[in-house]
Amino acid sequence: MKPRVFVTNRMPESGMEILKKECEVIYREKDEPIPHEEFLKSVAETKPHAIFCHLTAKVTKEIIDASPELRVISTMTAGTDHIDVAYATSKGIYVTNSPVAPEPVADVAMGLLLAVARRIVEGDKYIREGKWKIAWTPFMMLGWELKGKTLGIIGLGRIGGAMAKRAKAFDMNVIYYDIVRNQKLEQELGVKFVSLEELLRTSDFVSIHTFLSKDTYHMINEERLRMMKKNAILINTSRGPVVDEKALIKALKEGWIAGAGLDVFEVEPLPMDSPLLKLPNVVVTPHIGNATYEARYAMAETGALNIVKVLKGEQPISLFNPDVMKVRPLDKVKVI
């Protein structure tokens, strides 16, 4: 009998094909987030060996407890803040992720940086609204060059490293802060490790590339925003709650910093009454950091393969909670 996999949302077909070859798939083929009660009822009825989800599906303690056969939770995302990882680990449930798309996220981060610094979106709107009345003046739509400026990267992981490479192509000076110093990458990328406070005080641009956790929640708060230069631009393509959005709005309105480029928000979708939408020095995108055909299909395939490998008692491609192996070794997980 094939193991059962509950899929919470519509996924790229390449990932689904991998699952269907090895498993019985219970597929909720919808883009809308799965309501908690529906999720709870579905896992209680189907008793899945695996859950395949992404960031809109909240895999809580209650969901885990309602899934007595559960062996693995696989998310088609790099981040796992929508999963109770600690509780899953305590129950011997493997949590896997899909950190396969650093380049497209770095592309969007650099795109946002350029869009804010050079006022590209503002310029597009300026023309469309019929405000372009004089062909050229020395003072129209002035922005900031990137060459010679300092980019501060918060989190020098795979995405932060990809961002550093892009910044170097623009002849920028790159500094970084991370909880773990990476001297190997410092040498490879030509970047300098500094404290978070020094990064905020000296950077012309700050780009956030860290996971969301209890330690990074509201990492960029009012106190830290006040440390930044008045002409600094903040870019966030990580997770919305890393930045205290109320404090950021205040900083942008009162001119503590010059602008922001945001792909993620504390509440998603971003409410239409958000003050961010009324600020001309802000460029927003709808959480599209890794939204390329190549990346999303690769993420779905990695997520599916992670499930198949765990259910076969094999090491998954990307295990997020390696301590789970002490609770339940792979040979005790095998059902295929």
Buried (B, 14 or more C-beta within 10 A) or exposed (E): EBBBBBBBBBBBEEBBEBBBEBBBBBBBEEEEBBEEEEBBEBBEEBBBBBBBBBBBBBBBEBBBBBBEEBBBBBBBBBBBBBBBBEBBBBBBBBBBBBBBBBBBBBBBBBBBBBBBBBBBBBBEEBEEEEEEEEEEEEEEEEBBEBEEBBBBBBBBBBBBBBBBBBBBEBEBBBBBBBEEEBEEBBEEBEBEBBEBEBBBBBBBBBBBBBBBBEEBBBBBBBEBBBBBBEBBBBBBBBBBBBBBBEBBBBBBEEEBBBBBBBBBBBEEEBEEEBBBEEBEBBBBBEBBBBBBEEBBBBBBBBBBBBBBBBBBBBEBBBBBBEEBBEBBEBEEBBBB
